[in-house]
């Protein structure tokens, strides 16, 4: 049986809708139901289901562990939004804005606990290894978040450092999602390793695309303010590349824009983007995105799995490589 993306998403939504986090106190649990209900791509649990289906048709074995990944992912978003002081998430008020920072911290803690509880529904034979991999991934995500915050205070960040940061903060969870599907399905160690490597490479490409869309995306499709990273002086792949390539007057102008306390946000986005255009930063970023997705496809091609099932994963990865939101 080939599990289509639409079918997999329906299974995920059904599992998430059935989750019982708790009822009282409402101030603790209402925020959890709220953040889990306001959408999202469900990309990570989807990858778990699709990778599992490469080797097994028993979807009932993977839906709860896959839901665990989505609960964990949303927990990290609740806490990240507090750290970023973000007012919106998926077009809705963030948990800390709608309730309070203290409530959001505590709700996130419960979500992290619940994600482990759901992950423990895997077969006892793979329970210890699953939790070890899950905890290792969670630790790397925290490390990546810390590096991201550290970079905000540093004047200089290398491209290598940035790629490693997004590998940890974003890509490893995609890698774990695919790895989990293979582990639950009982496939070979070689396949499990290839699934993780496929996901990590794809995840890096996905985050680089996010950087690109923040500057060059269509706001009506992207779902958040275009130019937000420029306004915040966020050290993305685009900015780091521009700082490396800019010379003379352009380098001086870029540094002035980054240090200015008086320029308006719209003017800043416009002028920084003009410098990016002169330096062909968009082209450099697109080449790097393609490099990581090409690497991901090479890993996928090496998987010992039916071609017609791998085609579903390949189609999904292609859509990520060409996404507009």
Secondary structure, DSSP 8 states (H G I E B T S, - for coil): ----HHHHHHHHHHHHHT-----SSHHHHHHHHHHHHS----HHHHHHHHHHHTT---GGGTHHHHHHHHHHHHHHHHHHHHHHT-SEETTEE-HHHHS-HHHHHHHHHHHHHHHHHHHTTS-HHHHHHHHHHHHHHHHHHHHHHHHHHHHHH-S---HHHHHHHHIIIIIHHHHHHHHHHHHHHT--HHHHHHHHHHHHHHHHHHHHHHHHHHHHS-HHHHSS-TTHHHHTT---HHHHHHHHH--HHHHHHHHHHHH-SSS-HHHHHHHHHHHHHHTTHHHHHHHHHHHHHHHHHHHHHHS-S-HHHHHHHHHHHHHHHT---
